[in-house]
Amino acid sequence: MKTISIPKEKTKTKESTIETKNNNATMKALVYHGPGKKAWEDKPKPKINLPTDAIVKILKTSICGTDLHIMKGELPTVTDGRIIGHECIGVIEEIGLAVTHFKKGDHVIISCITSCGKCEYCKKAMYSHCENGGWILGNLIDGCQAEFARIPYEDNSLYPIPAGEDEEALVMLSDILPTGFEYGVLNGKVKPGDTIAIIGAGPIGIAALLTSQFYSPSEIIMIDLDDNRLNVAKTFGATHIINSSDGKTVGKIMKITNNKGVDTAIEAVGSPITFELCESILAAGGHLANIGVHGKSVTLHMETLWSRNITITTRLVDTFTTPMLLKTVQSKKIEPKKLITHRFKLDQIIEAYATFENASKEKALKVILTN
C-alpha cells in the first residue's frame, strides 16, 4: 500500500511524541487467527502514523457477511493477527497534523472504504480501487471491531454525523446501504416499471430492496431459503417472496413475468448456485448485478446468454453515494434501523458472532455492538 511522503524530521518528532504518550496503552479487539479461529484479546491501542490519520473511539459497530467469509479463511489477504471489522461509527479522539475537516470530539461514520482523494482512481470516484487505500480496513490493516481504530485519510474516509441523529441507524451507512445501492441497484440499471429479483434476503439483499424503491420498479421478487427473512423482506416492500428450497424457483419467476424473465437479477449471496439462478431468470436485455463475495468459481452459461443482450456487472462498493443515502435516512425515506435484530455490548462480540453465524436459527439480520 502506498503512502504519502512527509518530511523525515517532522515524522520523527510527531511519532516520538505519540509513542511517549501511548507507551503502554492497550485496548480490547476481535482478532483473526486463521480459519475458524478468533479471540477477544488485548492489542496495542492504535497511534497516529501519518498526519492524515485519525484515531477514533468506536461507539457502535456491526458484523458483515464478509467478516464470515474472512473467518472461514476465504480471503487470503487477511492474515493471522488482524483486527476485523469495517462497519462502525465513533468519536474522534485524536487527529493528525494534516487533518482539516474534523476535530477531536466529532461523531463520525467510518466508511468501509479508505480513499486518499488524490490518485487516478479516486479522481474517477472509484474509491474502492484507491492506490493508497480501498477496502483495507479489517482486511489489510486493523479494523474497527475494537475499542479504537486508526483511520487513514480521514478527510475522505469519514462522514460527519449531524447532531441528534440516530447513530444505530447510521452504522448501516458504513457499508451495507451503499453496497446494496451501488452494486445492485445502480449496476443493475433498475428503472421505473422494471421487474427485479434479489437472490439473498440477508442484510445486503434487503439494502438493495430498500434502495431499489427509489426507482419505482413494478415487481420486486425476493428469493431465499429462510422464511423468516423472506417475511421481513415483505415488510420492507417485496411484492413477491419465493423460498427456493423446492428447486422450482425458475418456473415460479417465469409465471410471475409471463415467461419473459426479470429485467434485473441481483446476486446477494456469493455462491455458484445463486449466480447460475440469476443467469436462468434474466429477460432479454437484462442485467445481472453481482454483489456476493465469491470464494468459488461459477459457471458462465454463454451457450444461452451470448445472443440475449445480457449485461453482467461486478464491483466493490465505492461509497460515493453515502452523502445522498444519509439524506434519505434523515428524511425517513428509508429506515435501515429496522434491519437491527440483535444488540450486544462490544465485549460480547464472540456471542454476537455465534448469533450472526446462525442467522436462520436466531432470526438475525444485523447485530449492533456498543462500546
N, C-alpha and C positions, 0 to 999 in steps of 0.2 A: 504494500500500500504506500503510495507516495504521500509526502508531507510537504508543507510549505517551508521555505527557508527563512530562518531568523538568525540574527547576529549571534555568534557564539558567546560573546561576553554577556549579552543580555540573558541568554538561555541559562548560563551558569548561575548568575545572580538570582534569577527567578526560581530555578529548581532547588538551589541550596536553601532558599528561604522556605519553600514549601516543605522540603524534607525535614527541616528542623521543627516546623510547626506540627507535622503529622508523623513524627518519627516512628511511634509505635501504634498508630491508630489502626484499629481493625473494625470490621463490620461482619454481619452475617449475610450469606448469599447462597443461592442454589447453584451447585457446581456439578457439571457433567464430568463423569469419569469413565466414559466408554459406554457401549451399547447396554442399556438396561441398568446403568449404574448412575446414581445421582445422590448428592448429600447436601444437607443444610449445615454449613460449616463456616468457620472463621476465615476471612480473607482480608488482605490489606485494604484499607479504605483508599479509594482512588485519589490521585493527585492531578493537578494541572500539569500537563506535559507540553502543551503548546499554547501560545497566547490566545488562540481562538477556541480553547476548551472552556467548558463549564462543568462544575461538579453539582449534581442535582440530588437532593434528598428525595427518594422515591416515596410518594404518598399512596398511590394505588397502582397496581399492576395486574396483569392477567396472563393466562396461558393460551398460546396459539396452537392450532393444529400442527404448524410447522415445528413447534417445540417437541411434539410427539414423534415426528419424523426424526428429529435430532436424537431423541432418546433411544430410538431404535437403531441408531448408527447409520442412517441413510444419507446423512450429509457429511462427507469426509472432511470438509473444510472446518468442521467443529472438532476441536481436539481436546484431549484429556486436560481438565483443569479450568475449562472455560465456564464463566458465569453466563447462564442462559437468560433469555428474555428480551423482548423488543416492543412490548405494548405497555405503556405506562404514562402517568402524569406525575409531576413532582414540583418541588420548590427549589429555586436556585440557592445554593449555599455559598458558592464561590465562583468567580469568573476570571478568565484570563485577561491579560492587559489589552488585547485587541478586540474584546467584546464591545459592541456598540449598541445593540438593540435590547439588551436585557441587563438587569441589575440584581443584586442579592435580594432575595425575598420574593421575586416574581414567581407566580404559579404558571407552569408551562405544560403543554402537551409535548411529549417526546416522540418525534417521528421515528418509525421503524427504519426509515431511510436517512442516511447521513449524506449531506451534499456540500461540497466546497463552494458551489455557486460560480466558479471561475473556469472550470475545464470545458472542453469541447462538448461533452455530453450534457453537462449542466446547462450550457447555453442553448441546448436543444430541448430543455425540460425533461431530459432522460436522466433524472437524478439517481435512479437505481443503478445506472452504469457510471456514476461519478468516478473519475480516475483516482480520486483520493478518498472515496467513501463508498456509497451504495449501501447494500444490505450487509453491514459489518457488525451491527450491534447484536450481541448474543450469538455471533457467528465467527467473525474474525477477530473481534475484540470483545471484552467483557460486556455483558448486557445488564438488564435492569430488574431481574428477579433477585433483588438485593436491597439493602438499606440505602445505598448510594450508588451512583453511576457517573462515569465520566462521559460527557457528550462532546465529541469533536465538532468543529464548525457550527457552534451553537446558533449563530445568527441565521443560518439556513436550515437548521435541523430541529429547531424548537418553534412552537407556536404559542403566543401568549393566551392565557385563559382569562376571558373577561370576568370582572368581579361579579360574584353572585351566581355564576353558572354551576350546574350540577356536574361535579367533577367525575363522578362514576360514569355518567353517560359519555364524557369526553375521552375516556380511555379507548372507546371504540374508534376514535379518530386517529389513534396511533397507527392502526393497520387495517382492521377488517372492513371498515366502511370505504376508505379509498381503494382498497384491494377489490372488493366486490364491484365497485363502481367502475374503476379503470380497466381491470382485466375483463370483467364480464359484460357490463352494460355498454361502455364506450367501445371496447374492442369488438363487441358483438353487434354494434351498429343498430341497437334497438330503436325502433321508430313507432310513432303513433299507429295503433291498429295492428301491430305485429302480434304473432303468436310466438311465445318463447317458452323454452323448457329449461329448468335449472336442475341439474343432477347433483344431489347432495344438499340436504336441508340442515346442515350444520351452520355455525355462525357466519362463515363466509358466504354460503349459499343464500342465507337469509339476508345478509347485507346486499347481495346482488338483487334479491327480491325487492327489498325496500327501495333501493335507488333506481331500479328499472321503472318504477312507477312515476318517476319524473317525466317519462316519455309516453305515458298512457298506452302501453300495449293492451291489446284486447283480451288476450288469454295469457295467463302465467301458470304453467304446469310445473308443479314441484314433485320431484321423484326422489325417493329414499327407501331404506329398509326399515326405518324406525317410525312407527305410527305416531308416537308422541311428538317427534319433530315435525312430522307432516301436519299434525293438527295445529301445532304452533304456527307453522307457515301459513295455514289457512287464516289464522287471526291476523297475520301481517299482510294479507292481500292476495294470496294464491287463489286462482279461480278453480284449479283442479289439483288434486293430490293423488299420487299413484305410489303404492307400495310395490316395489319392483321384485319382491321375493318370489313371485309366481312365474317369472320368466315371460310374461305376456305384455310387457311394457310397450314394445313397439306397436303391437296391434291396438292397444288402448289409445296411444297417441295418434295413430292413423285414423282411428274412429273420431277422435276429437277434431282433427284437422281435415276431415273429408278426404283422407288418403293423400294429402299434399305434403305433410310433414311440417316442421316448425321453421320459422324464419331465423331464429337464433337458438342454439343449444349451448348452454353454459356448463362446462365441466368443473365441478367444485369439490371433487373427491381426490383425484390423483391415482386412479387405478386403470389398468388396461381394459377391464370390463366396462367401466363407466365411460371411458373415452370412445370405445367402439360403439357403445349405445348411442352416444352423441352422433357419430357418423351415420348411424342407421335411421335417425329420425329427422334428418335435415331435408327441407324442401329445396327445390332447385333455386339457386341464388342465395342459399342460406349461409349463415356464419356459425362456425364452431369456435367459441371463445374459451380457451383453456385457462382455468385458474389453478387447478390442483397441482400439488407438488408430486412429481412422478419419480419414484425410485426404481421403476422397472420400465423396460421398453414397451411400446404399444404398437399395434398393427395398424398401418395406414392402408385402408382399402381403396387404393386408387382404381381398382378394376370397376368399382361402382361410382367413384367420385369424379373421375377425370373429365367427364362431359357435362357436369351439372353446375358449373359456375359457383363452386363452393369455396369459401374463404376460411382458412384455419389460422387462428392467431394465438400467440403466446406472449408473455411479458413478465417482468417484475413490476410491482407497484412503484410508481414514481412519486406519489403523494402530492402531485401538483394540484389536485382537486381538494385538498384538505381545507383551505380557507373557505371555499364555497360550501363544503359539507358542514363546516362549523356554523355557517349562517343558517343552513336548513335545520340543524339541531336546535339552534337558538330560537328559531321561529316556530318550532314544534311541527314542522313539515314531516320530519321523521323522528321517531323516538327510540333510539338504539338502546336506551336503558332497559327496555323490555326484554332484551336479549339476556340480561343477567339473571341467572337462576340460582347461583350459589355464592356465598360470601364467606371469606376466611380472613384471619389475621395472617400477616406475612410469614410469621414463624410456623404457621400450619401448612406450609406450601407442599410438603410431602403428601399430606392428606388431600390437599386440593388437586394434586396431580392424579391421585388414585380416583378421585371423583370424576375428573375430566377424561381419564383413560377409560372409564366405564360409563361413558355418557348415556348410553341407552338404558342401562340399569338404573342410573342415578337421575335420569331425566335432566341432564345438564346441557346447557348451551355455553354461556360464558360464565366463568368464575372470576370474581374480583377479590384481590388480596390487598389488605390495607395495612400500611406500616404504622 
